[in-house]
Amino acid sequence: MKITKSQLRRIIKEAVQGPPYVLERSGMGWNESFLVGVKGGLRGQDVVEWGSFERAQRFDSEPAAEGYQRIIDDLEGLYTRIQPASIFEE
């Protein structure tokens, strides 16, 4: 299997620094698939904001992303996947 120089650079960068992670939900269009943030709503209820990859909140570690995964599950009952941001970038 051959890889390009840019692919090799990305692999090395991920191995050294660790990728930022994003939370993705399935079954939605590209502009509604990624967690943008959790905001305080009316009457103390938090509201989950979804958006495009470009607006997605980045997490420095999987445990940080897992914390938000639990919040989303509690608030909306949705399953989300923790994905390295690099798989969506070119």
Rosetta constraint file for C-alpha pairs under 8 A:
AtomPair CA 3 CA 7 HARMONIC 6.10 0.50
AtomPair CA 3 CA 8 HARMONIC 6.61 0.50
AtomPair CA 4 CA 8 HARMONIC 6.27 0.50
AtomPair CA 5 CA 9 HARMONIC 6.16 0.50
AtomPair CA 6 CA 10 HARMONIC 6.25 0.50
AtomPair CA 7 CA 11 HARMONIC 6.21 0.50
AtomPair CA 8 CA 12 HARMONIC 6.20 0.50
AtomPair CA 9 CA 13 HARMONIC 6.04 0.50
AtomPair CA 10 CA 14 HARMONIC 6.11 0.50
AtomPair CA 10 CA 86 HARMONIC 7.90 0.50
AtomPair CA 11 CA 15 HARMONIC 6.19 0.50
AtomPair CA 12 CA 16 HARMONIC 6.12 0.50
AtomPair CA 13 CA 17 HARMONIC 5.75 0.50
AtomPair CA 13 CA 18 HARMONIC 7.10 0.50
AtomPair CA 13 CA 19 HARMONIC 7.79 0.50
AtomPair CA 14 CA 18 HARMONIC 4.45 0.50
AtomPair CA 14 CA 19 HARMONIC 5.11 0.50
AtomPair CA 18 CA 60 HARMONIC 7.84 0.50
AtomPair CA 18 CA 61 HARMONIC 7.95 0.50
AtomPair CA 19 CA 60 HARMONIC 7.22 0.50
AtomPair CA 19 CA 84 HARMONIC 5.78 0.50
AtomPair CA 19 CA 85 HARMONIC 6.73 0.50
AtomPair CA 19 CA 86 HARMONIC 6.86 0.50
AtomPair CA 20 CA 58 HARMONIC 5.68 0.50
AtomPair CA 20 CA 59 HARMONIC 5.35 0.50
AtomPair CA 20 CA 60 HARMONIC 4.98 0.50
AtomPair CA 20 CA 61 HARMONIC 6.88 0.50
AtomPair CA 20 CA 84 HARMONIC 5.96 0.50
AtomPair CA 20 CA 85 HARMONIC 5.76 0.50
AtomPair CA 20 CA 86 HARMONIC 7.73 0.50
AtomPair CA 21 CA 58 HARMONIC 5.45 0.50
AtomPair CA 21 CA 59 HARMONIC 4.92 0.50
AtomPair CA 21 CA 60 HARMONIC 6.46 0.50
AtomPair CA 21 CA 61 HARMONIC 6.85 0.50
AtomPair CA 21 CA 62 HARMONIC 6.94 0.50
AtomPair CA 21 CA 65 HARMONIC 7.08 0.50
AtomPair CA 21 CA 82 HARMONIC 6.42 0.50
AtomPair CA 21 CA 83 HARMONIC 5.47 0.50
AtomPair CA 21 CA 84 HARMONIC 4.41 0.50
AtomPair CA 21 CA 85 HARMONIC 5.19 0.50
AtomPair CA 22 CA 34 HARMONIC 7.07 0.50
AtomPair CA 22 CA 35 HARMONIC 7.18 0.50
AtomPair CA 22 CA 56 HARMONIC 6.58 0.50
AtomPair CA 22 CA 57 HARMONIC 6.25 0.50
AtomPair CA 22 CA 58 HARMONIC 5.25 0.50
AtomPair CA 22 CA 59 HARMONIC 6.31 0.50
AtomPair CA 22 CA 65 HARMONIC 7.26 0.50
AtomPair CA 22 CA 82 HARMONIC 5.87 0.50
AtomPair CA 22 CA 83 HARMONIC 5.45 0.50
AtomPair CA 22 CA 84 HARMONIC 6.29 0.50
AtomPair CA 22 CA 85 HARMONIC 5.79 0.50
AtomPair CA 23 CA 34 HARMONIC 5.75 0.50
AtomPair CA 23 CA 35 HARMONIC 5.56 0.50
AtomPair CA 23 CA 56 HARMONIC 7.89 0.50
AtomPair CA 23 CA 57 HARMONIC 7.85 0.50
AtomPair CA 23 CA 65 HARMONIC 7.02 0.50
AtomPair CA 23 CA 69 HARMONIC 7.49 0.50
AtomPair CA 23 CA 80 HARMONIC 6.03 0.50
AtomPair CA 23 CA 81 HARMONIC 5.56 0.50
AtomPair CA 23 CA 82 HARMONIC 4.85 0.50
AtomPair CA 23 CA 83 HARMONIC 6.26 0.50
AtomPair CA 24 CA 33 HARMONIC 5.50 0.50
AtomPair CA 24 CA 34 HARMONIC 4.66 0.50
AtomPair CA 24 CA 35 HARMONIC 6.55 0.50
AtomPair CA 24 CA 80 HARMONIC 5.39 0.50
AtomPair CA 24 CA 81 HARMONIC 5.22 0.50
AtomPair CA 24 CA 82 HARMONIC 6.55 0.50
AtomPair CA 24 CA 83 HARMONIC 6.99 0.50
AtomPair CA 25 CA 33 HARMONIC 5.22 0.50
AtomPair CA 25 CA 34 HARMONIC 6.44 0.50
AtomPair CA 25 CA 78 HARMONIC 7.64 0.50
AtomPair CA 25 CA 79 HARMONIC 6.57 0.50
AtomPair CA 25 CA 80 HARMONIC 4.62 0.50
AtomPair CA 25 CA 81 HARMONIC 6.36 0.50
AtomPair CA 26 CA 33 HARMONIC 6.57 0.50
AtomPair CA 26 CA 80 HARMONIC 7.36 0.50
AtomPair CA 27 CA 33 HARMONIC 7.88 0.50
AtomPair CA 28 CA 32 HARMONIC 5.86 0.50
AtomPair CA 28 CA 33 HARMONIC 5.52 0.50
AtomPair CA 29 CA 33 HARMONIC 6.14 0.50
AtomPair CA 30 CA 34 HARMONIC 7.97 0.50
AtomPair CA 30 CA 51 HARMONIC 7.77 0.50
AtomPair CA 30 CA 52 HARMONIC 5.85 0.50
AtomPair CA 30 CA 53 HARMONIC 7.43 0.50
AtomPair CA 31 CA 50 HARMONIC 7.86 0.50
AtomPair CA 31 CA 51 HARMONIC 4.97 0.50
AtomPair CA 31 CA 52 HARMONIC 4.00 0.50
AtomPair CA 31 CA 53 HARMONIC 7.29 0.50
AtomPair CA 32 CA 50 HARMONIC 5.17 0.50
AtomPair CA 32 CA 51 HARMONIC 4.30 0.50
AtomPair CA 32 CA 52 HARMONIC 5.74 0.50
AtomPair CA 33 CA 50 HARMONIC 6.29 0.50
AtomPair CA 33 CA 51 HARMONIC 6.03 0.50
AtomPair CA 33 CA 52 HARMONIC 6.36 0.50
AtomPair CA 33 CA 53 HARMONIC 7.54 0.50
AtomPair CA 34 CA 50 HARMONIC 5.40 0.50
AtomPair CA 34 CA 51 HARMONIC 5.31 0.50
AtomPair CA 34 CA 52 HARMONIC 5.81 0.50
AtomPair CA 34 CA 53 HARMONIC 5.87 0.50
AtomPair CA 34 CA 55 HARMONIC 7.95 0.50
AtomPair CA 34 CA 56 HARMONIC 5.51 0.50
AtomPair CA 34 CA 57 HARMONIC 7.89 0.50
AtomPair CA 35 CA 48 HARMONIC 7.50 0.50
AtomPair CA 35 CA 49 HARMONIC 6.24 0.50
AtomPair CA 35 CA 50 HARMONIC 4.76 0.50
AtomPair CA 35 CA 51 HARMONIC 6.41 0.50
AtomPair CA 35 CA 56 HARMONIC 5.47 0.50
AtomPair CA 35 CA 57 HARMONIC 6.08 0.50
AtomPair CA 36 CA 48 HARMONIC 7.84 0.50
AtomPair CA 36 CA 49 HARMONIC 5.42 0.50
AtomPair CA 36 CA 50 HARMONIC 5.21 0.50
AtomPair CA 36 CA 51 HARMONIC 5.85 0.50
AtomPair CA 36 CA 52 HARMONIC 7.95 0.50
AtomPair CA 36 CA 55 HARMONIC 5.96 0.50
AtomPair CA 36 CA 56 HARMONIC 4.53 0.50
AtomPair CA 36 CA 57 HARMONIC 4.97 0.50
AtomPair CA 37 CA 48 HARMONIC 6.10 0.50
AtomPair CA 37 CA 49 HARMONIC 5.31 0.50
AtomPair CA 37 CA 50 HARMONIC 7.22 0.50
AtomPair CA 37 CA 56 HARMONIC 7.80 0.50
AtomPair CA 37 CA 57 HARMONIC 6.39 0.50
AtomPair CA 38 CA 46 HARMONIC 6.45 0.50
AtomPair CA 38 CA 47 HARMONIC 5.59 0.50
AtomPair CA 38 CA 48 HARMONIC 4.50 0.50
AtomPair CA 38 CA 49 HARMONIC 5.97 0.50
AtomPair CA 39 CA 46 HARMONIC 5.48 0.50
AtomPair CA 39 CA 47 HARMONIC 5.13 0.50
AtomPair CA 39 CA 48 HARMONIC 6.38 0.50
AtomPair CA 39 CA 49 HARMONIC 7.39 0.50
AtomPair CA 40 CA 44 HARMONIC 6.39 0.50
AtomPair CA 40 CA 45 HARMONIC 6.13 0.50
AtomPair CA 40 CA 46 HARMONIC 4.36 0.50
AtomPair CA 40 CA 47 HARMONIC 6.04 0.50
AtomPair CA 41 CA 45 HARMONIC 4.94 0.50
AtomPair CA 41 CA 46 HARMONIC 4.93 0.50
AtomPair CA 41 CA 47 HARMONIC 5.60 0.50
AtomPair CA 42 CA 46 HARMONIC 7.84 0.50
AtomPair CA 46 CA 75 HARMONIC 7.44 0.50
AtomPair CA 47 CA 75 HARMONIC 7.83 0.50
AtomPair CA 48 CA 72 HARMONIC 7.13 0.50
AtomPair CA 48 CA 75 HARMONIC 7.84 0.50
AtomPair CA 50 CA 56 HARMONIC 7.92 0.50
AtomPair CA 51 CA 55 HARMONIC 6.28 0.50
AtomPair CA 51 CA 56 HARMONIC 6.63 0.50
AtomPair CA 52 CA 56 HARMONIC 6.26 0.50
AtomPair CA 53 CA 88 HARMONIC 7.72 0.50
AtomPair CA 58 CA 85 HARMONIC 7.68 0.50
AtomPair CA 59 CA 64 HARMONIC 6.21 0.50
AtomPair CA 59 CA 65 HARMONIC 5.82 0.50
AtomPair CA 60 CA 64 HARMONIC 7.08 0.50
AtomPair CA 61 CA 65 HARMONIC 6.57 0.50
AtomPair CA 62 CA 66 HARMONIC 6.04 0.50
AtomPair CA 62 CA 82 HARMONIC 7.30 0.50
AtomPair CA 63 CA 67 HARMONIC 6.39 0.50
AtomPair CA 64 CA 68 HARMONIC 6.92 0.50
AtomPair CA 65 CA 69 HARMONIC 6.17 0.50
AtomPair CA 65 CA 82 HARMONIC 6.74 0.50
AtomPair CA 66 CA 70 HARMONIC 6.31 0.50
AtomPair CA 66 CA 82 HARMONIC 7.60 0.50
AtomPair CA 67 CA 71 HARMONIC 6.51 0.50
AtomPair CA 68 CA 72 HARMONIC 6.15 0.50
AtomPair CA 69 CA 73 HARMONIC 6.21 0.50
AtomPair CA 69 CA 79 HARMONIC 7.83 0.50
AtomPair CA 69 CA 80 HARMONIC 6.47 0.50
AtomPair CA 70 CA 74 HARMONIC 6.16 0.50
AtomPair CA 71 CA 75 HARMONIC 6.09 0.50
AtomPair CA 72 CA 76 HARMONIC 5.61 0.50
AtomPair CA 72 CA 77 HARMONIC 6.60 0.50
AtomPair CA 72 CA 78 HARMONIC 6.43 0.50
AtomPair CA 72 CA 79 HARMONIC 7.95 0.50
AtomPair CA 73 CA 77 HARMONIC 4.21 0.50
AtomPair CA 73 CA 78 HARMONIC 5.19 0.50
AtomPair CA 73 CA 79 HARMONIC 6.53 0.50
AtomPair CA 83 CA 87 HARMONIC 7.57 0.50
AtomPair CA 84 CA 88 HARMONIC 7.98 0.50
AtomPair CA 85 CA 89 HARMONIC 6.76 0.50
AtomPair CA 86 CA 90 HARMONIC 7.69 0.50
